Structure formats: C-alpha cells, structure tokens
C-alpha cells in the first residue's frame, strides 16, 4: 500500500499531511494573507484563532484517513508556503484545491506542487483524472491550470459564494491519455 503522507521533490518542494504542530504557523500565514485570500476563497474570514487552524488540521486528517480528501502543506525550502490537495475523490477522479502565500507567487511554486501531487497519485495508480475550479477573474489560478495542460471544460455561473457575492468558476479537466 502506498504511503500518501509525504512527498519530497528536491531541491525545494515538500508536500506533507498537516500536523497539529503546524497550526500556529498556518494560522499566522492565513492572518498575514487574509485580505488577499478573502478575494478568492470563502473560508479565510472564518479563521480567527489558532484553534480554528487546529480544528481544520484535525478535520483534514480525518478526511484523509476516511478517504474523503487529501490536504497537504506546501513547504518550499523548508518554509510553509501554502496548501494543495484534493478537495474530493470520486473513484479515480479528484478535484484539486490550493492557496499560496504571496511571498511565493510568481515563482512556479504552485505549478510545481500541483504537478508533483498529480504525478504522485497517477504513478501509484490511484487517480487518472483531475478537476480544477477557479474564479474566472482569478488569473493566477487560471494560469496554473493552463500551464499544466488542463483543458477548459466549462464555465459554471455562480460557482461559489465569496463574501456577499457569487463568483463564476472556470472548470478545467486533465486526464491521463490512453496509450
């Protein structure tokens, strides 16, 4: 059985299931990035105490254990850079979700993290199809999907409520090619 708890991709990337001891650092990063993250994600305003981050880590670990999802901390050169993972599994298909601290943007960190995560699960035979949803106006996330060769699938009107308004989502799909 494959151990999906940690992946190292030298020289800089490490993906690992979050540990309870990561809660203070994750909380600090979310607080530092709250205003920026709240433009594209619904949950940052809900993280108001370290205990909220700890509760998320515990829930993420439970979801991983029960096979519902898989959330990984992205460490870049040993420093927590953000989160990447599979929000849901549906057979051999998974929906990818992620966020990244601004200090790490524009360096290919998220593209490398998503690609490494996909390759890891493809090479072990666990997954063969990936869905990536992002706000139409979220140019950085759309570029990640395009850079990694995802095909545009469709635009979902009112795909997510963020704050007081709804955001349309571009939905991308990537599937292992036969042959």
N, C-alpha and C positions, 0 to 999 in steps of 0.2 A: 504494500500500500504506500502511496506517495505521501510524503510529509509536506503539506502546504503551509507550514508555519513561517518559513523564512526563505528568502531568495537573495543571494548576493550576486551582483553583476559588476565586477571590477571595471574601472578603478573606483567609481564613486557611488554607485547605487546599491541600496539595501532596501528590501521590502520585507516587513515583518508584521505579524499579528500584533496589535497593540497590547501592552501590558498595563496593569493598574498603575505601575510606577511612572508611566508616560503621561498620566492625567495632568499634572501641573504644567508640563511643557506644552502639551496640546492646548490646554486652556489658555496659556499665555499667547500662543501663536494665534488662536482664534480671536482673542481680545485685541491683539495688535492689528489684525486684519478685518475686524468686524464690519466696518463701514464698507470696505471693498467687497467682501464676501457676500454681504447682505444685498448687493445689487443683482447677484446671480443665483443665490441659494436661499431657501426659505428658513433654514434652521439656525443660522448664527444668532439672531436675537434671543433664542431660547437658551443659549449657553451663557449663564450669568454668574456661575460659581464653579470652582474646581470640581465640586461634587457632580455637576452636570456632565462634565467631561468624563469623570469616572463612571457614571451611570451609562454613558454611551459606550465606553470601552467594555463594560460588563455585558451590555446588550449585544454588542458586535461579536464578542467572544461566544456568547450563547448561540447567536445566529450562525456562526461558523461551525460550531460543534453539531448543530442540528441540520446543517446543510442548506440553510436558507440564503446565506450571503457570505461574502468573504471580504473583510476590510483590512487594509494594510497601511501601516505608517510608511511614508517615503522618507528615507534618510539619504541625504546627499552629502558625501564626505563627512558622515557621522552626525550631521545636524538634521533635526526634523524639518522637512520641507513642506509636508502636506500629507494628504491621504489619497489612496487609489484603491479601487476594489470592484467587486461585483455586487451590485445592489440586490440582484435577484438571480436565481438559477432556474432555468426551465429546460430540463433534460440536458442536452449538450449546448444549450444557448444561455448566454449570460448578458445582463445589462451592466455596463461599466459606468461608474461614477467616480468623481475625483474633485479635489481642490488643491491649490498650491499657494504657498506664501509668496508675496510679491517679490521678495529678495531673490527668488529662484526662477521667476518668469523670464522668458526670452532667451533661455539657455538650453532648451530642448529637454529639460528635466522631465516634464510630464509626458512628452512623446516617448522618451526612453522608458519611463516607468510603465506606461500603458503597454508598450510593445513587449517589454520583458514579462509583464503579467500575462498577456495573451500567449506568448510563446511558451511560457511555463505550463500553462493549462492545456495548450494544444499538444505539446510534446509528450505529455503524460497521458494523453487520450481522454482527458476529462471534458474538454469543450472543443467545439468547432465553429461556433457562430457567436458573434458579438454585436450588441446593440449599444449605440452611444447617442444619448439625447442631450441637446444643449439649446439654450435660448438662441433664437435667431440673431439677436443683437450681440451675443457673446462671441466676438470674433476670435478670441484666443482658443476657445473650446472647439469652434468650428474648424479652425486651422489644424488642431491636433487630429481630428477625425480625417480631414483631407490629407494631411501629411502621412498618416498611417495607411492610406489606401482604402478607407471606408467608402462605400457607395452611399450617396444620398438616397434615402428610402422614401421619405415623405415629410411634409410639414404638418405638425399637429397644432391646430389652433387652440389657444388657451391650455397649453400643455402643463402649466404649473402656476400656482398662485404664489407670488413673492411679494411680501408686504401687502399692500392694498390693491394690487393689480395682477392681471394674468399675463403670462409670457408665452408666446408661441414657441414651440420647440422644433428644431430641425432634428430629424431622426435619421441616423446613419446605421448601416449594417455592413459587417465584414464576415465573410465565410471562407473556410478552408476550401480551396479549389480541388476538385477531384482530379486524379491522375498525376 
